[in-house]
Amino acid sequence: MATNSLTLESVRHSLIRQEDSIIFSLIERAHFPINSPTYSQSYVSNSIHTFSGPLLRFVVKETEALLAKAGRYANPEEHPFFPEDLPPSVVPPHNFAKFLHPPAASININKDIWDTYINKLLQLFVAPGDDGNYASTAASDLVCLQALSRRIHYGKLVAEVKFRESPQEYEPAIRAKDRDTLMKLLTFEKVEEAVMKRVAKKAMMFGQEVTLNKDGNHGKYKVDPSVVSRLYGDWIMPLTKHVEVEYLLRRLD
Ligand SMILES: C=C(O[C@@H]1C=C(C(=O)O)C=C[C@H]1O)C(=O)O
């Protein structure tokens, strides 16, 4: 859909579709055990002389450099994890619809998303252990991180739509820099309850073992549906709302 015709219904529809990408990415990552050397400072620093830091950082940084050349970050819906020193795009520029208020470009909470993913989320849906597949693990993490980042920063579009629907409600709180009131105005508890129920249901459907015998493997899922619900309730939705508040605070600049 063209960004200039966005409505609350259409942005919510996009968030619903993005649930599929997030849940599939979690299922793919859960296929590997935690593989902690992927995140350790020391694992690669002795072998990759031009790079210090964890393997995941290496994989994400190098991939982002390639994708930046291919034009990925010219799209206002994409946010790099390592925006410093990205190479310029080598492809012809695309004229993306200018739906967002320009200060939106200064909002990038990927550092928080990275820390939350590594330190809180991973251990909730990934089994302990080490099978040595660190590069594939990092590649799966990259897909999870990109899907989460896209969804969470989509809060900018959600906030813009909400602001356009009732600017008179939001303006006093924006001028007063009143985060609590903004948070109350943009929160829809019924929608959040529905998101938590739907993602659990999707995790059941997408993550079931498919067998050809009648009894199948009922009740066994690749990622625990209640954990997916918790990831949304405790982190993904709060971070999205954080982006919404940050965006609204700059909406009158
Ligand atoms: C995204 C929205 O804003 C808030 C955040 C939600 C989310 O992250 O899914 C859901 C409802 C709202 O409390 C929305 O209203 O759809």
The ligand as a MOL file (V3000), in Angstrom:
LIG
                    3D

  0  0  0     0  0            999 V3000
M  V30 BEGIN CTAB
M  V30 COUNTS 16 16 0 0 0
M  V30 BEGIN ATOM
M  V30 1 C 0.6980 -0.4430 17.6080 0
M  V30 2 C -0.2740 0.1450 18.2620 0
M  V30 3 O -0.0660 0.9040 19.4350 0
M  V30 4 C 0.0360 0.2720 20.7020 0
M  V30 5 C 0.9800 -0.8420 20.5940 0
M  V30 6 C 0.5370 -2.0680 20.1700 0
M  V30 7 C 1.5050 -3.0540 19.5980 0
M  V30 8 O 2.7080 -2.8140 19.6890 0
M  V30 9 O 1.0400 -4.0430 18.9980 0
M  V30 10 C -0.8310 -2.3730 20.2180 0
M  V30 11 C -1.7420 -1.4690 20.6840 0
M  V30 12 C -1.3550 -0.1590 21.2100 0
M  V30 13 O -1.3830 -0.1800 22.6100 0
M  V30 14 C -1.6760 0.0740 17.8130 0
M  V30 15 O -2.4990 0.8390 18.3190 0
M  V30 16 O -1.9690 -0.7500 16.9280 0
M  V30 END ATOM
M  V30 BEGIN BOND
M  V30 1 2 1 2
M  V30 2 1 2 3
M  V30 3 1 2 14
M  V30 4 1 3 4
M  V30 5 1 4 5
M  V30 6 1 4 12
M  V30 7 2 5 6
M  V30 8 1 6 7
M  V30 9 1 6 10
M  V30 10 2 7 8
M  V30 11 1 7 9
M  V30 12 2 10 11
M  V30 13 1 11 12
M  V30 14 1 12 13
M  V30 15 2 14 15
M  V30 16 1 14 16
M  V30 END BOND
M  V30 END CTAB
M  END
